[in-house]
Amino acid sequence: MTEKPPFIKSREIKVVHEIPLGRIQRFWEELKKGKVLATKCQRCGVLYFPPASDCSKCLASNMDWVELSGEAIIKTFTYVSVRPETFQQTTPYMLAVGELKEGVRVLAWLVGVNPSNVKVGMKVKLVAKITPEGNPIYEFVPLE
């Protein structure tokens, strides 16, 4: 007869990660000014959003900063009514993946539109803003 292992009571552990900004610090600084930037590899031309400090395609480290137009088309979206614990203070929200005219796809909150009016193919704009807590973020807003 094998003995069952004893159960260990589990408890919640909260972990806060510090993300090194290093060579992409400019991205956050420009968001505060209302601009959304990407990086583009000088060697092979691949565009990265969110910005990358090194090219994963050709392994180059020479990147240019490119301001994005923000013009996008919704490729997919979801309405989040059952929120994770860290978002319990917010009302239900929408997330969308939009393809910018520059070719990169962006995951962002979609605000300012009734969920029943959102459609794949809808035109949106990616905009930078500052949260009430003072954090720079980006989100999609409808153009139509």
C-alpha positions, 0 to 999 in steps of 0.5 A: 500500500502506498501512502498519499503524500501530505498536502501543503497548504498553499498561500498567495505569493505576489511577485513584482518584476522590475523590467530593465528599460535600458536602450528602449527607455525612449519608448516610455519617454515618448509615450509621455509626450503622446507619441508611439514609437517602434524600432527598426533594424538598420541592417535588415529593416524588420520593424519591432513593436513593442520596441526591441533593442536587438534584432531577433532576425539578423542579431544586429544591435543597430536600431532606428526609432520610428514613430508609428502612425497609429492607424490600424485595422482590428484583426481580433478582439475580446471582451473581458468580463471575468477579470484577473485578480490584479484587474478587479478594480477595473470595470470589464474591458476590451482587448484588441489586436490591431494591424498598423499600416506599418505592418506590425500587430499590436495588442492593446485595450480598446476604449470608447466604443460599445462592445456590440459595435466592435467588428473585425476590420474596424478602423482604430487609432493607437494613441498614447496616454497617461493613467491617473496614476501617472503611468504612460500607456497606449490604447486603441480608440475607434476612428469611425 
